[in-house]
Amino acid sequence: MTGPGTNTIILGGGSAGAIVIDPAVDDAAYMERVMREGEVRGGIRHILITHGHGDHIGGADELRRRSGASVFAFSREGVPLADREIADGETWELEGGERLHALHTPGHRFDHLCFLLERERILFAGDVVAGVGTVVIIPPEGEMLTYLKTLKRLRELDITRIVPAHGSTINDPRAKLNEYIAHRLERERKVKQSMLSSASPMTIPELVPLVYDDTDPALHPIAARSLEAHLIKLEREGVARVDDQGRWELIGPIHTA
């Protein structure tokens, strides 16, 4: 599920010290590398978590023990080990007057944060976007309607690069965000079209091979979770409903264009 692995970000330096974003694993060689890189930047002062999935917090407790730095996250509900919660818009001062801003960006998970480097306009995006492929939205922690709102919010920002938690740096942020929005809307169109083609309500296992006919069947169990997120979005918008047998149908005005 982590693709090429989880990127750990180390930034800052000088008297302000270093910030580490998403210490991923409790591994001795990895920890030594992170500590060494932190020390050459004046020592690790803060540990920031984008969200509470295990591949983003796996090394947080050990890094805190080694460095003495506090762990910051959006909520202790999402990251119980956090020392302090971060508010949307909170800022950290870095060397040379640079600043890092926290942005609450839910959707992939309710507690998700991105971090924006003010002058360089670099977004450390966690799991909002990936350098390769797309991001899985898994209810109830993930929510598709909110996720699309987050993508659109980020698209309006002046960003020069996106550094995701998985994969390589994205050098055309607006194009990538447009691609992600278009992909989700196209998948939603296929959800509606598949439901309209049936004479009766359909379960998620029945819908998956129709909606994800372009996806390796081995990945259909994961795709089913994103499909559920799409259906919940349609339910929230008043155009779909589910019965007590888990069968979904469209209601109200339907647009598939």
N, C-alpha and C positions, 0 to 999 in steps of 0.2 A: 504493500500500500504506500510505501514511501518513494517508489520509483528509484531514482538514482541516489536516494538517501536524503537526509535532512541537513540543510545548510545552517551552520551556526555563524552568527555575525558578531565580529569584535570591532568596535570603533571607538574613536576618541584618543586621548593621549595627554601628555603634559600634566600640569597641576590638577586638571579636572579628572584625570584618571580615565579608565576604560569602562565601556558598557558592553555587556554580552547579551545578545538576543538569542533565545532558544538553545540552551545547552542540552543537546539531544539525548546523550547516552551516558550511563555511568560505566565508563571504560577507562582503565588506567592510562593507556597511551594517549587517548583522546583528551583526558583531563590534564595531563602534563602539557600537551600542546596548547590547550586553551589557557592554562595558567601562565605558560611561558609568553604567549602572545599578549596576554593581559599585562604582565610585568613590564614589558618593553614600552607599554603605553601608560605607565604610571600606576599600575595596579588596578585590579577590577573593583569598581565602586558600586556598580548596579548590575543586577541580573533581571532582564525583562523577558516576559513570556508572551508570545502572541496569542496562545490559547492552550487549553488544558489537555490536549491529546498527548498520549504517552511518548510519541516520537519528538515532542517539543519540550517536554519537561523531564525526560529520563535522567538527565545529569544535573538537574537544578539543585537538588538537596546536597549532593556531594560537592558541587562547585561552591555552594554557599559555605559548606564546612571548611573547604580549603582556602577560600579567599576572604571570608568574613563579610562578604557583600550581602545585602538584602535582596530578596526575590520580590519582584513587582508583577502583578497581573491584574486584569480587569476586575475579577471577583474571586473570592475564596470559594465560592460555590463551584466555580470552574477549576480553580487551582488551589486546593486546600492547603498546600504547603506555603503559599504566598505569605510574606511578611506584611505587605501592604497592598491595598487595592489602588488601581490607577483610574483616574477620571478621564473621560473623553476631553482631549485638548491639553492634557498635562504636558509639561515641557521640561527637558533636561538641558543644562548648559554644558557645552563641549568646548574643547580648546579653540582659541582664536575667535570666540564669539559665535561659533556655530551652535545651532540648537536642534534638538530632536523632539518632535511632537508625537504624542499618542493620539490615534484615531480609533474610536470604537467602530468596528466594521463587522457587525454580526451577519450571519447567514450560513457560512460554513459551520460555525458554532456560535452559540449565544454570547460567549465571552471573548470573541475574537477581536484582537487589536492589530492594526498596522502602525508602523512608525515612519514618520516622514522627516528626512534630513532637510532642514529649511533652505540653506543656501544652495546646496547641490541638487535639490529637488529629487532626491532618490527616495523611493518608497520601499521599505522593507515590509513585504506584503504577506508574510506567513503563508497561510493556505487559501487566501482569497483567489489567487491565480497561481499557476504552475508554469515552469519553464518548458515543460513538455506535457501534452495531453490536457485534460480538464480536471476539475476538482469534484470530488464526490460530496453530495449533500445528503446527510443521513438524519432523518427525523428520529426523535424529537429535538435533538441538539441542533441540527441543521434545519433551515427553513428557507424554502425557495423564493418566496415573495420578498423576504427581507434580503436575501442574497442578491437578487437582481437590483434592489434599491442601493445596496452597497456598491455594486459594480458601476452603477450610473453615477453615484456620488463621487467615486474615485475618478471616473472619466472626466469630471468637470475640474479636477485639480491640475495645476501646472506641474507635471511630473516629467523628468527627463529620462529616468530609468526605473525599472521595477526589479528588485532583487527578491525572488520568491524563496520559500522555504524548501522547495524541491525543484531541481533543474537549474538551468543557466539564467543569467541576467537577461531581462527583456528590454531591448533598446528602443522599441516603439510602443510605449505604454498605451496610447490611445487606440492604436490598431489592435493590440491584444485585448483590451477591454471591450472594444466593439465586437471582436471575434467571439469573446465569451458570451456577451449579451445575445448576439445573433444565434449562437449555438443553442443556448437555452430556449430561446423563442422558437427555433426550428424544432427542437425536441418537443416542446409543448404543442406545436402544430401537429406533430405526428401522434401525440397522445390523443388529441381531440379527433383527428381523422380516424384513428384506429377504433375509438369508441363509437363514432358515428357509423362505421362500417358494420357494426354488430347489431343484430336485432334484439339483443338483450343485454343487461348489465354484465360487466366483465370483472373478474378478479385480477389482481396484480400479476400472478403467474401466467394468466392468459394474455395479458397485455404486453408483457416484457418482450417476447419474441417478435411482436409486431412493431413495437416502438423502437426496439434496439436490434433491428435486423441487420444493422451495419456493425454490430459488436460481436466479438468472439463469444459464443455461447458459454464458455467457461467463466466469463465475467458477468453473466446474467444475474447471479445472486447479488452482486454489488450493484448492478444497474437497477435491480428491483428497488433498492433503497432510494436512489435518485428519482425513480418513477413515482414512488410514494410521495416524495417531496413535491413533485410536479402536481400530483393529484390533490394534495392538501392545499397547495396554492390555488388551484381552480375551485376547490371547496370554499376557501376563504373569500374568493371573488364572487361567489354565488352562482357559478356555472357548472358545478359538479356536486354530487352527493354520493354517499356510500351507505349501504344497508347493513343490517346486523350480521350478514353473512360475508361481509367484505367485498361485495360486488359494487362496482362503480358505474355511474351513468352521468351523462351530461344533462343539464337542465338550463332553462332560460335561453337568452340569445347567444348563439354560438358563432364565432368567427374563426375560420381556419386559414385565411389568406395570409 
